Amino acid sequence: MEPLSQTWKEGLAENITFIVTKDCQLACKYCYLVGKNEKERMSWEVAKAAIDFVLEHEYDPIFAQESVIWDFIGGEPFLEIDLIDQICDYIKSELFRRNHHWFNSYRFNFSTNGINYDTKKVQDFIKKNKSHLSVGITIDGTKRKHDLNRVYKGSEKGSYDDVVRNIPLWLSQFPNESTKVTISSADIPYICESVLHLFELGIHAVHINCVFENVWKEGDDSLFEKQLMKLADEIISKNLYNESECSFFTEFLGKPLLCTEQNQNWCGAGKMLSIDAAGNFYPCTRFAQYSLRDKEAWIIGNIHEGIDNNKLRPFLTLDRCTQSNPECVDCEVAEGCAWCQGENYDAAKTHTVFQRATAICKMHKARVRANNYYWNKLYRKLEMEGKREEFEKSHPNVKPEIC
């Protein structure tokens, strides 16, 4: 099984994102998309113009990566499966016609709520594009955790039953795919049982993270740490670490950083391109208006005029030190502390991307403490059983220090 940190052509693939719709069947309570609606749907004309622009600028620096990921999001992208099918057919034919360097070095990527995954149109699309396709279904864990947040719009009805029925089909087609779990203040008590439940469903790679917005209450970090330690105990006692992974327990986490050596930006904002229904370009989806609470959209161009490099320029100088306060730079457990560039912008006091939001500071530190607990306990067990060397050979990137 590939480690959680490894994705297709990681670091070598350009990311082009189509916001095909701002509609979704769900109204998840933690969703950062504050402007979802049924009206803004991408037309074929806009999609085609965006594809033509990208492919006509094959040798521009922003599109010079050796591979490409064509990403489709919403709302819920599979609500626009007819358009997506047309887009993907056109991309494939144009890559071939143009003898483009991305020909046969591309992926179509989807993150879906899974509700209409088993419909005929979606399944026909999957069969047609299977060899170049990545699909992740979002399921938050147990029914009570999932249904706490992932509810149908206009009601409090949870979506767990409609999603979980499609998990076996999904895993039969994409057995090595991961799911994405989001943690908010209200569902902290259900973290342990939810991750174990996902393992039981056959999902062996669980990507899980706390929301970056400032939603956390006093004492949440303590409850969070206790849940992760409980999860660590369960994973180790049941030997689940042999076949399953949870991104909360990561070997590269919780050490000091040197700005001169590890000064990269956390995400690829500014090095990717997102396109909305109006044909506007964004440095990341999180800079589109429907993703922002308090700021205006950060548009860097459009399908008619191209990319305005002056509007893109701030993103090209972003790194850890240029946007972090001294406390973050000098933090003893800085490694692995994440941020969202769009949330940084939305939460900033001014119109800037150079002010890092720190709402998850206490949650990160709690995770580091639980992560240290996990690796120390696991390695002591492996030492006692004489299996440490065997484990290290099967997990070559894992070499934590025991303290």
C-alpha positions as CSV (number, residue, x, y, z in Angstrom):
1,M,0.0,0.0,0.0
2,E,1.3,3.5,-0.9
3,P,1.9,5.7,2.1
4,L,-0.6,8.5,2.8
5,S,1.9,11.2,1.8
6,Q,2.4,9.8,-1.7
7,T,0.1,11.0,-4.5
8,W,0.3,10.6,-8.2
9,K,3.2,12.6,-9.6
10,E,3.5,14.5,-6.4
11,G,5.4,17.8,-7.0
12,L,5.6,17.1,-10.7
13,A,2.0,17.6,-11.8
14,E,0.2,20.8,-12.6
15,N,-3.2,21.1,-11.1
16,I,-6.1,22.5,-13.1
17,T,-9.4,22.8,-11.3
18,F,-12.8,23.1,-12.8
19,I,-15.5,24.5,-10.5
20,V,-18.2,22.9,-12.5
21,T,-21.1,23.7,-10.1
22,K,-21.6,25.5,-6.9
23,D,-24.5,23.3,-6.1
24,C,-24.6,20.3,-3.7
25,Q,-27.1,18.0,-2.2
26,L,-25.7,18.6,1.2
27,A,-25.2,21.5,3.6
28,C,-22.4,20.2,5.7
29,K,-22.1,22.3,8.9
30,Y,-18.4,22.7,8.7
31,C,-18.2,23.5,4.9
32,Y,-16.0,26.4,4.0
33,L,-18.1,27.0,0.9
34,V,-20.4,29.8,2.2
35,G,-21.8,30.7,-1.2
36,K,-23.1,27.5,-2.6
37,N,-26.0,27.9,-5.0
38,E,-27.9,26.2,-7.8
39,K,-27.4,28.9,-10.5
40,E,-23.6,29.0,-11.1
41,R,-23.0,26.1,-13.3
42,M,-20.2,25.9,-15.9
43,S,-21.2,25.9,-19.5
44,W,-19.5,23.8,-22.2
45,E,-18.3,27.1,-23.9
46,V,-16.5,28.3,-20.8
47,A,-14.9,24.8,-20.2
48,K,-13.7,24.5,-23.8
49,A,-12.2,28.0,-23.8
50,A,-10.4,27.2,-20.5
51,I,-9.0,24.0,-21.9
52,D,-7.9,25.7,-25.1
53,F,-6.2,28.5,-23.1
54,V,-4.2,26.0,-21.0
55,L,-3.1,23.8,-23.9
56,E,-2.2,26.8,-26.1
57,H,0.2,27.9,-23.4
58,E,2.0,24.6,-23.1
59,Y,5.4,26.1,-22.5
60,D,4.5,28.9,-20.2
61,P,6.2,28.4,-16.8
62,I,2.9,27.9,-14.9
63,F,2.0,25.0,-17.2
64,A,5.5,23.5,-17.7
65,Q,5.1,20.6,-15.3
66,E,5.7,17.2,-16.9
67,S,2.2,15.9,-15.9
68,V,-1.2,17.3,-15.1
69,I,-4.1,16.6,-12.7
70,W,-7.5,17.8,-14.1
71,D,-9.5,18.3,-10.9
72,F,-13.3,18.6,-10.8
73,I,-15.0,20.1,-7.8
74,G,-18.3,21.7,-6.8
75,G,-20.4,21.7,-4.7
76,E,-20.8,18.2,-5.8
77,P,-19.0,17.6,-9.2
78,F,-20.9,14.5,-10.2
79,L,-24.1,16.6,-10.4
80,E,-22.5,17.8,-13.7
81,I,-21.5,14.4,-15.0
82,D,-22.6,15.1,-18.6
83,L,-20.5,18.2,-18.8
84,I,-17.5,16.5,-17.1
85,D,-17.7,13.6,-19.6
86,Q,-17.7,16.1,-22.5
87,I,-14.7,18.0,-20.9
88,C,-12.7,14.8,-20.4
89,D,-13.3,13.6,-23.9
90,Y,-12.2,16.9,-25.3
91,I,-9.1,17.0,-23.2
92,K,-8.0,13.5,-24.3
93,S,-8.6,14.3,-28.0
94,E,-6.8,17.7,-27.8
95,L,-3.8,16.2,-26.0
96,F,-3.5,13.7,-28.8
97,R,-4.2,16.2,-31.6
98,R,-1.7,18.7,-30.3
99,N,0.9,16.1,-29.5
100,H,1.0,17.8,-26.1
101,H,3.6,16.7,-23.5
102,W,0.8,15.9,-21.1
103,F,-0.6,13.2,-23.5
104,N,-0.8,10.0,-21.5
105,S,0.6,11.8,-18.4
106,Y,-2.6,13.1,-16.8
107,R,-5.2,12.2,-14.2
108,F,-8.8,13.2,-13.7
109,N,-9.4,13.7,-10.0
110,F,-12.6,13.9,-8.0
111,S,-13.7,14.3,-4.4
112,T,-17.3,13.4,-4.1
113,N,-19.9,13.1,-1.4
114,G,-20.7,9.6,-2.8
115,I,-24.4,10.0,-3.0
116,N,-24.9,9.5,-6.7
117,Y,-21.7,7.4,-7.2
118,D,-23.6,4.3,-8.3
119,T,-25.7,6.0,-11.0
120,K,-25.4,4.7,-14.5
121,K,-23.9,7.9,-15.9
122,V,-21.2,8.1,-13.2
123,Q,-20.4,4.4,-13.6
124,D,-20.2,4.7,-17.4
125,F,-17.7,7.6,-17.0
126,I,-15.6,5.6,-14.5
127,K,-15.4,2.6,-16.8
128,K,-14.4,4.8,-19.7
129,N,-11.6,6.7,-17.9
130,K,-10.6,4.2,-15.2
131,S,-6.9,4.0,-16.1
132,H,-6.5,7.8,-15.6
133,L,-8.9,8.3,-12.8
134,S,-8.7,9.1,-9.0
135,V,-12.0,9.3,-7.0
136,G,-12.3,9.9,-3.3
137,I,-15.5,9.5,-1.4
138,T,-15.9,11.6,1.7
139,I,-17.3,9.7,4.7
140,D,-16.7,11.1,8.1
141,G,-16.8,7.9,10.1
142,T,-19.6,6.3,12.2
143,K,-23.2,7.2,11.4
144,R,-23.5,9.5,14.4
145,K,-20.3,11.5,13.5
146,H,-21.1,11.6,9.8
147,D,-24.7,12.6,10.3
148,L,-23.8,15.3,12.9
149,N,-22.4,17.5,10.1
150,R,-23.1,16.0,6.7
151,V,-26.8,16.7,6.3
152,Y,-29.0,17.3,3.3
153,K,-29.6,21.0,2.5
154,G,-32.9,22.3,3.9
155,S,-33.1,19.5,6.6
156,E,-31.3,17.8,9.4
157,K,-31.4,14.5,7.7
158,G,-27.9,12.9,7.7
159,S,-26.4,11.4,4.5
160,Y,-24.5,8.4,6.0
161,D,-26.9,5.7,4.8
162,D,-26.8,7.0,1.2
163,V,-23.0,7.2,1.2
164,V,-22.0,4.0,3.0
165,R,-24.0,1.8,0.6
166,N,-21.7,2.9,-2.2
167,I,-18.4,2.3,-0.3
168,P,-18.1,-1.4,-1.3
169,L,-18.5,-0.5,-5.0
170,W,-16.1,2.4,-4.7
171,L,-13.4,0.2,-3.0
172,S,-13.9,-2.6,-5.6
173,Q,-12.9,0.0,-8.3
174,F,-10.4,2.1,-6.3
175,P,-9.1,-0.2,-3.5
176,N,-6.1,2.0,-2.6
177,E,-8.0,5.3,-2.5
178,S,-8.3,7.3,0.7
179,T,-11.2,9.1,2.3
180,K,-11.2,12.6,3.7
181,V,-12.4,13.2,7.2
182,T,-13.0,16.6,8.7
183,I,-12.9,17.3,12.5
184,S,-14.9,20.2,14.0
185,S,-15.5,21.1,17.6
186,A,-18.8,19.2,17.9
187,D,-17.5,15.8,16.7
188,I,-14.2,15.5,18.6
189,P,-15.7,12.8,21.0
190,Y,-16.2,10.5,18.0
191,I,-12.8,10.6,16.4
192,C,-11.5,7.2,17.7
193,E,-14.6,5.2,16.9
194,S,-14.9,6.9,13.5
195,V,-11.4,6.1,12.3
196,L,-11.8,2.5,13.5
197,H,-15.1,2.2,11.7
198,L,-13.6,3.4,8.4
199,F,-10.9,0.8,8.7
200,E,-13.6,-1.8,9.3
201,L,-15.4,-0.7,6.1
202,G,-12.2,-1.5,4.2
203,I,-10.8,2.0,3.8
204,H,-7.1,1.6,4.7
205,A,-6.0,5.2,4.2
206,V,-7.8,7.8,6.2
207,H,-6.9,11.5,5.5
208,I,-8.1,13.5,8.5
209,N,-7.8,17.1,9.5
210,C,-9.2,19.8,11.7
211,V,-11.0,22.7,10.0
212,F,-8.8,25.8,9.7
213,E,-11.5,28.3,10.6
214,N,-11.7,29.7,14.1
215,V,-14.4,27.4,15.5
216,W,-12.5,25.9,18.4
217,K,-13.6,26.2,22.0
218,E,-11.7,26.2,25.3
219,G,-10.7,22.6,26.2
220,D,-11.1,21.2,22.7
221,D,-7.4,20.5,22.4
222,S,-7.4,18.4,25.6
223,L,-10.4,16.4,24.3
224,F,-8.7,16.0,20.9
225,E,-5.5,14.7,22.5
226,K,-7.4,12.1,24.6
227,Q,-9.3,10.9,21.5
228,L,-6.0,10.5,19.5
229,M,-4.3,8.7,22.3
230,K,-7.3,6.3,22.6
231,L,-7.1,5.8,18.8
232,A,-3.3,5.1,19.1
233,D,-4.0,2.5,21.8
234,E,-6.5,0.8,19.5
235,I,-4.4,0.8,16.4
236,I,-1.4,-0.6,18.2
237,S,-3.2,-3.2,20.3
238,K,-5.0,-4.6,17.3
239,N,-2.0,-4.4,15.0
240,L,-3.9,-2.2,12.6
241,Y,-0.7,-0.3,11.7
242,N,0.3,-3.2,9.4
243,E,-2.4,-2.5,6.8
244,S,-4.0,0.8,7.7
245,E,-2.9,4.4,8.1
246,C,-4.4,7.5,9.6
247,S,-2.8,10.8,8.7
248,F,-3.0,12.1,12.3
249,F,-0.1,9.9,13.1
250,T,2.8,11.0,10.8
251,E,6.5,10.5,11.2
252,F,7.4,14.0,10.0
253,L,5.7,15.9,12.7
254,G,6.4,18.1,15.8
255,K,10.0,19.1,15.4
256,P,11.6,22.6,15.2
257,L,12.1,24.1,11.7
258,L,14.9,26.2,10.3
259,C,13.5,28.8,7.8
260,T,16.6,28.5,5.6
261,E,16.1,24.7,5.2
262,Q,12.3,24.1,5.4
263,N,10.8,27.4,4.2
264,Q,8.4,26.2,1.6
265,N,4.8,27.2,1.5
266,W,2.4,24.6,2.8
267,C,0.1,24.4,-0.2
268,G,0.3,25.1,-4.0
269,A,-1.8,28.2,-4.1
270,G,-0.5,30.3,-7.0
271,K,1.1,27.3,-8.7
272,M,-2.3,25.8,-9.7
273,L,-5.2,27.2,-11.6
274,S,-8.9,27.2,-10.7
275,I,-11.6,28.2,-13.2
276,D,-15.2,29.0,-12.3
277,A,-18.5,29.1,-14.3
278,A,-17.8,32.7,-15.4
279,G,-14.4,31.8,-16.8
280,N,-12.5,33.6,-14.1
281,F,-9.1,32.3,-13.0
282,Y,-8.0,31.9,-9.3
283,P,-4.7,30.9,-7.7
284,C,-6.8,28.3,-5.8
285,T,-10.5,27.4,-5.3
286,R,-10.4,28.9,-1.9
287,F,-10.0,32.4,-3.4
288,A,-13.3,32.2,-5.4
289,Q,-16.1,34.2,-3.9
290,Y,-18.2,31.3,-2.8
291,S,-15.3,30.2,-0.5
292,L,-14.9,33.6,1.2
293,R,-16.7,35.0,4.2
294,D,-15.3,38.5,4.5
295,K,-13.0,39.2,1.5
296,E,-13.5,39.8,-2.2
297,A,-12.5,37.1,-4.6
298,W,-8.9,37.2,-5.7
299,I,-9.2,36.9,-9.5
300,I,-5.9,36.5,-11.4
301,G,-7.4,36.5,-15.0
302,N,-10.0,34.9,-17.2
303,I,-10.4,32.8,-20.3
304,H,-10.5,35.9,-22.5
305,E,-7.6,37.9,-21.3
306,G,-5.4,35.3,-19.8
307,I,-3.4,35.4,-16.5
308,D,-2.4,38.8,-15.0
309,N,1.0,38.1,-13.6
310,N,0.9,41.1,-11.3
311,K,-2.1,39.6,-9.5
312,L,-0.4,36.3,-9.3
313,R,3.0,37.7,-8.1
314,P,2.3,37.7,-4.3
315,F,1.8,34.0,-4.4
316,L,5.2,33.4,-6.0
317,T,7.0,34.8,-3.0
318,L,5.0,33.0,-0.3
319,D,6.8,30.8,2.1
320,R,6.7,29.9,5.8
321,C,8.7,32.9,7.0
322,T,7.0,35.6,4.9
323,Q,3.6,34.9,6.4
324,S,4.3,33.5,9.9
325,N,4.7,35.4,13.1
326,P,7.9,34.9,15.1
327,E,6.1,32.5,17.5
328,C,5.2,30.2,14.6
329,V,8.7,30.4,13.1
330,D,10.4,29.6,16.4
331,C,7.9,27.0,17.6
332,E,9.5,23.8,18.9
333,V,6.9,21.7,17.2
334,A,6.4,23.6,14.0
335,E,7.0,20.8,11.6
336,G,3.7,19.5,10.2
337,C,1.7,22.5,11.3
338,A,-0.6,23.2,8.4
339,W,-2.4,26.2,7.1
340,C,-4.8,27.1,4.3
341,Q,-3.8,30.0,2.1
342,G,-7.4,30.9,1.4
343,E,-8.2,31.0,5.1
344,N,-5.1,33.1,5.8
345,Y,-6.5,35.6,3.3
346,D,-10.0,35.5,4.5
347,A,-9.1,35.8,8.2
348,A,-6.4,38.5,7.7
349,K,-7.0,42.1,8.9
350,T,-6.1,43.5,5.5
351,H,-6.2,42.5,1.9
352,T,-3.1,40.2,2.1
353,V,-2.0,36.6,1.8
354,F,1.0,37.4,4.1
355,Q,-0.8,36.9,7.4
356,R,-1.0,33.4,8.7
357,A,-4.2,32.3,10.5
358,T,-3.4,30.4,13.7
359,A,-6.8,29.1,14.8
360,I,-5.5,25.5,15.0
361,C,-2.4,26.2,17.0
362,K,-3.5,24.4,20.2
363,M,-5.0,21.6,18.1
364,H,-1.7,21.0,16.3
365,K,0.2,20.9,19.6
366,A,-2.3,18.4,21.0
367,R,-1.8,16.3,17.9
368,V,2.0,16.4,18.3
369,R,1.7,15.1,21.9
370,A,-0.6,12.3,20.8
371,N,1.7,11.6,17.8
372,N,4.7,11.2,20.1
373,Y,2.7,8.9,22.3
374,Y,1.8,6.8,19.3
375,W,5.3,6.3,17.9
376,N,6.9,5.7,21.2
377,K,4.3,3.1,22.2
378,L,4.5,1.4,18.8
379,Y,8.2,1.2,18.7
380,R,8.5,-0.2,22.2
381,K,6.0,-2.9,21.2
382,L,8.0,-3.7,18.0
383,E,11.2,-3.8,20.0
384,M,9.7,-6.2,22.5
385,E,8.4,-8.5,19.8
386,G,11.6,-8.3,17.7
387,K,9.8,-6.8,14.8
388,R,11.3,-3.3,14.5
389,E,13.6,-4.1,11.7
390,E,10.8,-5.9,9.8
391,F,8.5,-2.9,10.3
392,E,11.2,-0.4,9.1
393,K,11.8,-2.3,5.9
394,S,8.1,-2.3,5.1
395,H,7.8,1.4,6.1
396,P,11.0,2.9,4.8
397,N,10.0,6.5,5.5
398,V,9.2,5.9,9.1
399,K,12.2,6.3,11.5
400,P,11.0,8.3,14.5
401,E,13.1,8.7,17.6
402,I,12.1,6.9,20.8
403,C,12.3,9.1,23.8
